């Protein structure tokens, strides 16, 4: 499906969502540097095309599961910027009442089953949701996001085996940003990534994760297969995180070069690539996209102010909705 079939409204909305994720993450970094946000956050900047491409192929009734680097997935699935910031600042108005923080945001209204701080930890949840959808004959599909580091976790292979055998309606979305925390993935991942799901009989698509159109097209095909009862698909999305493993990982030169980072920012930025594509196709002009940039800037600033002024949870709720 080309950009013309996608439709101008949807194409521009993809741009808006990617910019929202980028601006959101920039503000998260500032909140950390200003010592306003407690704890750490793992920023999604640079990977926006994966979340937006996949979630744009889903309906509001479809499910997602996320990761410790999950802000982008949540926003792409329709999360409210205000409630996201409130959660990060530990406020009562946050999605999890301020108790989940950056790595455990869930949004049940939009069928976001939650982020997970355990690498590969949501694979079982996502596959269970897909099993439920099939048994209920609901027609729902699940997108399970994870990084390439999850390829070292046994649970991923256990659930892919079941999903293939039972033809479950699920997309396994591997966001390969090249690094397992501070280690190039080639040093800890033996053999071929693509042949691993193929061994379970799961179709694989190897994608440029910086190209939102390519990701959307592949995700749309995978969703159609899943809804038709044909089972899971594995999407391998080659992407890059601009920042460190987390916001405190500032000096990254011991495991990757500044030149490499600059190359991805200047030549492979997903937002700039999509902006150029929209203008070239006559879908939008620079003035419209500049206006969207300004609108998003104000939206994110408003979200930060809302979160700063929101109340903390009452002490009496310290054990409410806490199960472990």
C-alpha positions as CSV (number, residue, x, y, z in Angstrom):
1,X,0.0,0.0,0.0
2,X,1.5,3.3,-1.0
3,X,1.1,6.7,0.6
4,X,-1.7,7.6,-1.9
5,X,-3.8,4.6,-0.7
6,X,-3.1,5.4,2.9
7,X,-5.0,8.7,2.6
8,X,-3.8,12.3,3.4
9,X,-5.5,12.5,6.7
10,X,-4.0,9.3,8.1
11,X,-0.6,10.1,6.6
12,X,-0.5,13.6,8.3
13,X,-1.8,12.0,11.5
14,X,1.2,9.7,11.5
15,X,3.5,12.7,11.3
16,X,1.6,14.3,14.2
17,X,1.9,11.2,16.4
18,X,5.6,10.8,15.7
19,X,6.3,14.4,16.5
20,X,4.3,14.0,19.7
21,X,6.4,11.1,20.8
22,X,9.6,13.0,20.0
23,X,8.5,16.1,21.9
24,X,7.2,14.1,24.8
25,X,10.6,12.3,25.2
26,X,12.5,15.5,25.0
27,X,10.5,16.9,27.9
28,X,11.0,13.7,29.8
29,X,14.7,14.1,29.5
30,X,14.4,17.7,30.7
31,X,12.3,16.6,33.7
32,X,15.1,14.1,34.6
33,X,17.9,16.7,34.2
34,X,15.9,19.2,36.3
35,X,15.5,16.6,39.1
36,X,11.7,16.9,38.8
37,X,11.1,13.3,37.7
38,X,11.9,10.5,40.2
39,X,13.8,7.5,38.9
40,X,14.9,6.9,35.4
41,X,13.2,6.6,32.0
42,X,14.2,4.8,28.8
43,X,13.6,7.2,25.8
44,X,12.1,6.2,22.5
45,X,13.5,9.0,20.4
46,X,14.6,7.7,17.0
47,X,12.3,4.7,17.0
48,X,9.0,6.5,16.4
49,X,8.2,5.0,13.0
50,X,7.9,1.5,14.5
51,X,5.3,2.3,17.1
52,X,3.3,4.6,14.8
53,X,3.5,2.3,11.8
54,X,2.3,-0.7,13.7
55,X,-0.4,1.0,15.9
56,X,-1.8,2.8,12.8
57,X,-2.6,-0.6,11.4
58,X,-4.5,-1.6,14.5
59,X,-8.1,-0.7,15.5
60,X,-9.0,0.7,18.9
61,X,-10.2,-2.8,19.9
62,X,-6.9,-4.4,19.2
63,X,-4.3,-5.0,22.0
64,X,-0.7,-4.0,22.5
65,X,1.9,-4.9,25.1
66,X,4.9,-2.7,25.6
67,X,8.5,-2.6,27.1
68,X,10.6,-0.6,29.5
69,X,11.1,1.8,26.5
70,X,7.4,2.1,26.1
71,X,6.3,5.8,26.0
72,X,6.1,5.7,22.2
73,X,3.9,2.6,22.1
74,X,1.5,4.1,24.6
75,X,1.2,7.4,22.7
76,X,0.9,5.7,19.4
77,X,-2.0,3.7,20.8
78,X,-3.7,6.9,21.8
79,X,-2.6,7.7,25.4
80,X,-3.2,11.1,26.8
81,X,-0.1,13.2,27.2
82,X,-1.3,14.8,30.5
83,X,-1.9,11.4,32.1
84,X,1.4,10.1,30.8
85,X,3.3,12.9,32.4
86,X,1.3,12.6,35.6
87,X,2.3,8.9,35.9
88,X,6.0,9.7,35.3
89,X,5.9,12.3,38.1
90,X,4.1,9.9,40.5
91,X,0.9,11.8,40.6
92,X,-2.6,10.5,41.4
93,X,-4.0,11.5,38.0
94,X,-1.5,9.2,36.2
95,X,-2.6,6.1,34.3
96,X,-1.6,3.9,37.2
97,X,-2.2,6.4,40.0
98,X,1.4,7.3,40.0
99,X,2.5,3.9,41.2
100,X,3.7,2.5,37.9
101,X,6.0,5.2,36.7
102,X,7.8,5.2,33.4
103,X,8.2,1.4,32.9
104,X,4.7,0.2,33.9
105,X,2.2,2.4,32.2
106,X,-1.0,0.6,31.1
107,X,-4.1,2.1,29.5
108,X,-7.0,-0.3,29.7
109,X,-9.4,2.0,27.9
110,X,-7.3,1.7,24.7
111,X,-6.4,-1.9,25.2
112,X,-2.8,-1.2,26.1
113,X,-2.1,-4.1,28.4
114,X,1.0,-2.4,29.8
115,X,4.7,-1.7,29.6
116,X,7.0,-4.2,31.3
117,X,10.4,-3.6,32.9
118,X,11.4,-7.3,32.4
119,X,13.0,-7.8,29.0
120,X,10.6,-10.0,27.0
121,X,8.3,-10.0,30.0
122,X,5.2,-9.0,28.1
123,X,5.5,-11.8,25.5
124,X,3.5,-14.2,27.6
125,X,0.8,-11.5,28.4
126,X,0.5,-10.7,24.7
127,X,0.2,-14.3,23.6
128,X,-2.3,-15.0,26.3
129,X,-4.4,-12.1,25.1
130,X,-4.2,-13.4,21.5
131,X,-5.3,-16.9,22.8
132,X,-8.2,-15.2,24.6
133,X,-9.2,-13.3,21.4
134,X,-9.2,-16.5,19.4
135,X,-11.3,-18.4,21.9
136,X,-13.8,-15.6,22.2
137,X,-13.8,-15.1,18.4
138,X,-13.6,-11.4,18.9
139,X,-11.6,-10.6,15.8
140,X,-9.0,-8.8,17.9
141,X,-5.3,-8.7,17.1
142,X,-2.4,-8.2,19.5
143,X,0.9,-6.4,18.8
144,X,3.7,-7.5,21.1
145,X,6.6,-5.0,21.1
146,X,10.1,-6.0,22.3
147,X,13.7,-5.2,21.7
148,X,16.3,-7.4,20.2
149,X,17.6,-8.2,23.7
150,X,14.4,-10.3,24.3
151,X,15.8,-12.8,21.8
152,X,17.9,-14.0,24.7
153,X,14.8,-14.9,26.8
154,X,13.3,-18.3,26.6
155,X,9.7,-17.2,27.1
156,X,9.7,-15.6,23.7
157,X,10.4,-18.9,22.0
158,X,7.9,-20.8,24.1
159,X,5.1,-18.4,23.2
160,X,6.0,-18.2,19.5
161,X,5.8,-22.0,19.4
162,X,2.3,-21.9,20.9
163,X,1.2,-19.0,18.7
164,X,2.3,-20.8,15.6
165,X,0.7,-24.2,16.6
166,X,-2.6,-22.5,17.5
167,X,-2.5,-19.9,14.8
168,X,-3.0,-17.0,17.3
169,X,-3.7,-13.5,16.0
170,X,-0.5,-11.8,17.1
171,X,2.3,-9.6,15.7
172,X,5.7,-10.1,17.3
173,X,7.4,-6.7,16.7
174,X,11.2,-6.8,17.3
175,X,12.6,-3.3,17.6
176,X,16.3,-3.9,16.8
177,X,18.0,-0.7,17.9
178,X,21.4,-2.4,17.7
179,X,22.3,-2.4,21.4
180,X,21.4,-4.6,24.4
181,X,21.8,-1.8,27.0
182,X,25.5,-1.1,26.4
183,X,26.5,-4.1,24.2
184,X,26.2,-4.4,20.4
185,X,23.6,-7.1,19.8
186,X,25.9,-9.1,17.6
187,X,28.1,-9.9,20.6
188,X,25.3,-11.6,22.5
189,X,22.9,-12.8,19.7
190,X,24.2,-15.9,17.8
191,X,23.1,-16.9,14.4
192,X,20.3,-15.3,12.3
193,X,17.5,-13.3,14.0
194,X,15.2,-13.9,11.0
195,X,15.6,-17.7,11.0
196,X,14.5,-18.0,14.7
197,X,10.8,-17.3,14.1
198,X,11.0,-19.0,10.8
199,X,12.0,-22.2,12.7
200,X,8.5,-22.1,14.2
201,X,6.8,-21.6,10.9
202,X,6.2,-17.9,11.5
203,X,6.5,-15.6,8.5
204,X,9.1,-12.9,8.9
205,X,9.3,-9.4,7.4
206,X,12.7,-7.6,7.6
207,X,11.9,-3.9,7.7
208,X,13.5,-0.4,7.6
209,X,12.2,0.7,11.0
210,X,12.9,4.3,10.1
211,X,10.3,4.2,7.3
212,X,6.9,4.5,8.8
213,X,5.2,3.7,5.5
214,X,7.1,0.4,5.2
215,X,6.3,-0.5,8.7
216,X,2.6,0.3,8.3
217,X,2.4,-1.7,5.1
218,X,4.0,-4.7,6.7
219,X,1.9,-4.4,9.9
220,X,-1.3,-4.1,7.8
221,X,-0.4,-7.4,6.0
222,X,0.3,-9.1,9.3
223,X,-3.0,-7.8,10.8
224,X,-4.9,-9.1,7.8
225,X,-3.3,-12.5,8.2
226,X,-4.1,-12.6,11.9
227,X,-7.7,-11.6,11.4
228,X,-8.1,-14.3,8.7
229,X,-7.0,-16.9,11.2
230,X,-3.6,-17.5,9.5
231,X,-1.6,-17.0,12.7
232,X,1.3,-14.8,13.9
233,X,3.9,-12.7,12.0
234,X,7.3,-11.6,13.1
235,X,8.3,-8.0,12.1
236,X,12.0,-7.3,12.4
237,X,12.3,-3.5,12.5
238,X,15.8,-2.1,12.1
239,X,15.9,1.1,14.1
240,X,18.1,3.2,16.5
241,X,17.7,4.9,19.8
242,X,19.2,8.4,19.8
243,X,19.7,8.6,23.6
244,X,21.4,6.3,26.0
245,X,20.0,3.1,27.4
246,X,18.3,5.3,29.9
247,X,18.4,9.1,30.7
248,X,21.4,8.7,33.0
249,X,23.4,7.1,30.2
250,X,25.0,10.3,29.0
251,X,28.5,9.5,28.0
252,X,28.0,6.6,25.5
253,X,31.3,6.7,23.6
254,X,32.6,3.6,25.3
255,X,30.2,1.5,23.3
256,X,29.2,3.6,20.3
257,X,30.6,6.6,18.6
258,X,29.2,10.2,18.3
259,X,29.7,9.9,14.6
260,X,27.3,6.9,14.5
261,X,24.7,8.8,16.5
262,X,25.0,11.8,14.3
263,X,24.7,9.8,11.1
264,X,21.3,8.3,12.3
265,X,20.1,11.7,13.4
266,X,20.9,13.5,10.2
267,X,20.4,10.8,7.5
268,X,18.0,8.3,9.1
269,X,15.6,10.3,11.2
270,X,12.1,8.8,10.8
271,X,10.3,12.1,11.3
272,X,12.3,14.0,8.8
273,X,12.1,11.2,6.3
274,X,8.3,11.1,6.6
275,X,8.1,14.9,6.4
276,X,10.1,14.9,3.2
277,X,7.9,12.1,1.8
278,X,4.6,14.0,2.6
279,X,5.8,17.2,0.9
280,X,7.1,15.3,-2.2
281,X,3.8,13.4,-2.5
282,X,1.8,16.7,-2.3
283,X,0.1,15.4,0.9
284,X,1.2,18.3,3.0
285,X,3.2,21.5,2.7
286,X,5.9,22.9,5.0
287,X,3.5,25.4,6.5
288,X,1.0,22.7,7.6
289,X,3.8,20.6,9.1
290,X,5.3,23.6,10.9
291,X,1.9,24.3,12.4
292,X,1.6,20.7,13.6
293,X,5.0,21.1,15.2
294,X,3.9,24.2,17.1
295,X,0.6,22.6,18.2
296,X,2.4,19.5,19.5
297,X,4.9,21.7,21.3
298,X,2.0,23.4,23.2
299,X,0.3,20.1,23.8
300,X,3.4,18.7,25.5
301,X,4.1,21.9,27.5
302,X,0.5,21.8,28.8
303,X,0.9,18.1,29.7
304,X,4.0,18.9,31.8
305,X,2.3,21.8,33.6
306,X,-0.7,19.6,34.3
307,X,1.5,16.9,35.8
308,X,3.5,19.3,37.9
309,X,0.3,20.8,39.4
310,X,-1.5,17.4,39.9
311,X,-1.8,16.1,43.4
312,X,0.2,13.1,44.8
313,X,-1.8,10.0,45.8
314,X,-3.1,10.0,49.4
315,X,-1.0,8.0,51.8
316,X,-4.0,5.8,52.6
317,X,-3.7,4.4,49.0
318,X,-0.2,3.0,49.3
319,X,-1.3,-0.6,49.2
320,X,-4.4,-0.1,46.9
321,X,-4.0,-2.0,43.6
322,X,-0.7,-3.4,44.7
323,X,-0.6,-7.2,44.5
324,X,3.1,-8.1,44.9
